[in-house]
Amino acid sequence: MMEQIRCLYCGRVISEQSQYEIKNEWHKKCQKEFFGTSDFPEIDLSKDQMEKLANETVKQKITIPGVQKKLSLHLSRGEHSRLTIVDYPTGYILKPQTEEYAYLPEYEDLAMRIAKVAGVQTVPFGLIKTGDSYAYITKRIDRDVEDDKVKKYAMEDFCQLSNRLTYDKYRGSYEGCGRIIKKYSNQVGFDLSEMYLRILISFLIGNSDMHLKNFSLREKVSMCREYSLSAAYDIVPTNLILPEDEEEMALTVNGKKKNITKKDFYLMAEHCGVNRKAADKMMQRVCKTMEAYIILIKQSKLPAEKQEEMIEFMKTRAKRFDVNY
């Protein structure tokens, strides 16, 4: 039986009749939704070329701030659309494979899918083929770029909003994040619940890198000056990629970064203004969606042994919530 090929954007099966879609591993309608083009954009780079370019952009300072190597991409539309590395304007971010950590794009893509299934609002994302491997691609949400015209949205991360420097992004608490939302958001209740859900799912998948720069407030409409929690980005199961990292969370939960219990999550919710009933309901949702997570993991581009490792890790973490699933 022929192995089913799934779309690298929506995750659904691609018809065997569509050779164009099979070649790109994207549905044409998904390509249109994500890129807005009638043809699939060219990005003809091998794994070695991608690594070289990522290293060069670090020196030229045209990467996106962060630890992971990231390339800013501009989509040129025309007879043949093409993604090119630029510093401005840019509408997309590409994260290639790295020599240091295997399957980083596949891990991030999977973690984002799990978060999305759990109910987290995420930025548009997917994988694209780059030679004989895959890279993670996402749309920037602080600007819309069309025909070289840029519409910007004011967007500030919680490091900026708490008057901290970038190297202090791990100094703080999730309770402090709640206070930032209460101070600046125009939809406080919704954003506090959304933040709490992201923290729960981050704990479940081993994302110990959900620091202050990975939460942002963004304008709802360009130039409107009304802000709400931006869609989630940079969700990565770092505890699986870096098993030597003993910390379970990037910021403190009830004063703790490890050995976190259900009680700690309840107390953090109380501090943030999320009532006990709502907090409990979100814990139930996060855990009782386990079967859906397992399906996503088994459909992912990770090797079988990495898939099993992630399933066991998440089942172990879920026990901390003391929820029957």
N, C-alpha and C positions, 0 to 999 in steps of 0.2 A: 504493500500500500504506500502510495506517495505521501511523503511528509507534508503536512499542511503548512503553508506559509502565511504568517500573520502580518498585518499592516503594522509598521513600526511607529505609527501615530495613534490609531484607535485601538489596535490590538485584535481586531476581528480578522477572520480568515479571508484571504484573497482568492477569488475564483481562479480555477485552473485555466480558464479560457483567456484570461487577461495577461498576455505576455509582458505588456508594458508595465503593469502593476507588479507582476512577479519580479521583473528585473530590478525595479526600484525598491520593492517591498513596501510600497505605499499605495493606498487606494487613490485614484485620481481625484475623487471628491475631497479626500483628506489633504492631498497636495494643494488643491485649490483653497481650502479653508486656511491652511497654515501659511502657505507662501503667496497665495493669490495669483498664481501663474497657471498658464495652460500647459506648460511643459515642466518637467522636473528640473530644478536648477542644477547646473553642473558644478561639481566641486571635486575635481579630478586630482586627489591627493592620496598618496600611499601612506601607510602607517609611519614609515621613516620620514617622509616629507612633512607630515603633520607634526611629528615630534620636533623636527628641526625648526619649523615655523613657530611653534609654541615657544621654544627656547629663544628664538630671535625676537619675538614680540615682548618677551619679558625685558630684554635689554633695551628695546626701543620704547618701552613704556606704553604699548598700545593694548595691553591686556585689561581685563576686568579685575578690580581688586579682589584678592583672595588667595588662598593657598593653592588650589587646583589650577592647572594651566587652562586658561580660557582665551578664546580668540573672538574679537569683535568682527562680525560679518555684515556686509552690506549686500542686499539683493538688487542686482541690476536686471531690470526687465527690458525685454526687446524681442528680437526674433528668436534668440536663445537666451533664456534667463541664466544668471550665474551668480554664485555666492563668492564674494571676494573679501579678503582681509583688509580692514580699514581702521582708521581711528575715529572718523566722523564723516557723514552720518552713519548710524548703525542701527539695524533693527533686530539682529539676531546674535546669539552667543553660542559658540561651539566649544565643546569640551572634548578633546581628543583622548585617545588611549595614552597611558603613561608607562614608562619603564618601571617606575617605582612601585606602582600598585596595579595589579592585574584586574581587568574588567571594571574599572571605575565608571565608565559611561553606562555599562549595563546595570551596575548596582544603583546608580542614581535614577535611571529610567524606571527601574522596578520599584524603588522606594517611593518615587513620585506617584506611580500608579496605585500602590497600596494606600498612600495618603488620600488619593482622589476617591478610591472606593470607600474609604472610611468616612468620607464626607468633607474632607478638607478642600478649600478652594485653591486651585493650583494655577500657575502660569501655563500657557500652552507649551508643550514639550514633546519630544520623541527621540528616536535614534535615526541616524542616516548612515548609509554604507559609505565607507571611505577606503577604497582599495579592498583589501581582504579582511577588514575589521569594521567596527562600528564606532561612531562618535555620538555624543549626546548634544542635541540642539534644542534651544529654547528661544522664545520671542522675548525681547525686552518689553517691559511694561511702563517704562518711564518716558516713552516716546512712541509715536506712530510715524513711520517713514513710508511715503508713497511718492514715486516720481521725483525723488530727491527733495521733496518737501517734508519738513519735520514739524510735527505737532508735539510739544513737550508737556509732560505732566509733572508737577512738583512732587517729589518723592524723597523722603528722608528716613534713614534707618534709625533704629533705637539707640545706636551708639551716638549719633549726632544729636538726637532728641534728649539724650541724658547728659549732653556736654562732655562726652568721653572721647579720647583719642582712639584710633583704630586698634592699637596694641592693648587697649583695656577692654576689648570686646568680650572677654570671658569673665570680666569682673562685674558682677551684678546678680540679680535674682529674677525669677519669672514673676514674682510678686511686684518687683520694680517695673517690669514690662507692663503689668496690669495698670500701674499708676500712670505710666506714659499714655496708655490708651484712654484712661479716664480724663486726662488733662487735655489731650489734643483731638481725639476722635469725635466725629459727628454722629456716630452710631455705636455708642459705648457698649450697650448690652450685647449686641450681635458680635462685635469685635472681641469682647472678653471671652465669649463662648467659643469663638473660632480659634483664638489663641490657645485656650485650654485644650481643645481637641488636638491641635498641632503638637502640643507638649506631650499629650498621652500617646499619640501615634509615634512621635520621635522616640519616646522611651521604649515602646513595643518593638520597634525595628532596630534599635541600637544606634540612633542618630545622636551622638554625643557632641555634635558640632552646631547645635541650634543656638548660636550666640546672638549678641545684640545686633550685629549687622545682618542677621538673617530674619529679622522682623523689620517691616517698614510701614509707614503711613504714606498713602498716595492720594493725590487729588482724584475725586470721583469723575470730574469733568475738567478738561484743560482750562486753567485760569479761574476756576470757580472758588478756590481757596477753602473748600470743604474737604476734609480728609477722613479716610477710613483705612483699616488694615489692608495692606496690599495682598494680592494672591501669593500663596506660598511658593518659595523657590529654594534651591540648594538643600534639598532633603536627601541625605546620604547616610547609609547604615555604617557609620564609621567604626563602631565596635566590632563589626565583622571584618572590615578592611584592615583595621589596626587593633587586633585582639589584645595587644599589650597595654592599650589605653584602659586604665581601670575605672576612669570616671564614666558614669552612666549618662550624665547630662552636662551641657556646656555651662549653664548657669544654675544657681542653687534652687532647690525645691524645699521649702521649709528649712533653709539653712544647710542643705545637704546636696552633694554632687554624686554620691554613691550610696549603696545600701538603702535606696529609696523605697518606701513602703506605701501601701494604699492610704494609710493615715496621713502621710506627708502630702499626697496629692489632694486629699480632702482639705487639709489645712491651707494649702496654697490656694485652692479654689475659694475658700472662705475669705482669705486675704484679698483676693482679686475681685470679689463681689459676685462670684458664680455660686448660686445656692446649692446646697447638698444634693437635692433631688436632681437638678440638672447635671451636676458633676457625676453622680452615680449613673445617670442615664447614658452619658457619654462614655463612661468606662464600659458599660454593658455593650454599647454599640461597637466600640473598638475591638472588644474581645469576641463578640458573637459573629463578627464578620470574618473570623479566622479561615473558614473554608474557602471563602472568596479570595483571601490573600494567598492561600496555598495554590489555588488554580493559577493565579497570576504568576507566582514563583515558578511553577512547573512549565508555564508558557514562555518564560523569560529566556533571554539569550545567555544566561549564566550556565556553566557546566553543571552536570547532574550533582556532583559532590558539593558544589557551592549552594545549589538549590536546597539540598537536604540540610546543610549546615544552617541556612537561614530559617528554614521551617522549625528546626529544633530550638534555635535561639529564640524565636518569637513565641513558641509554646512555653518556654521556660519563663520568659518575661511576663507573659499573660497571667501566669500563676500568681504573680505579685499583686495583681488586681483582685484576686480572690473571687473571680466570676466564673460560673459554670457555663462553658460554651460547647 
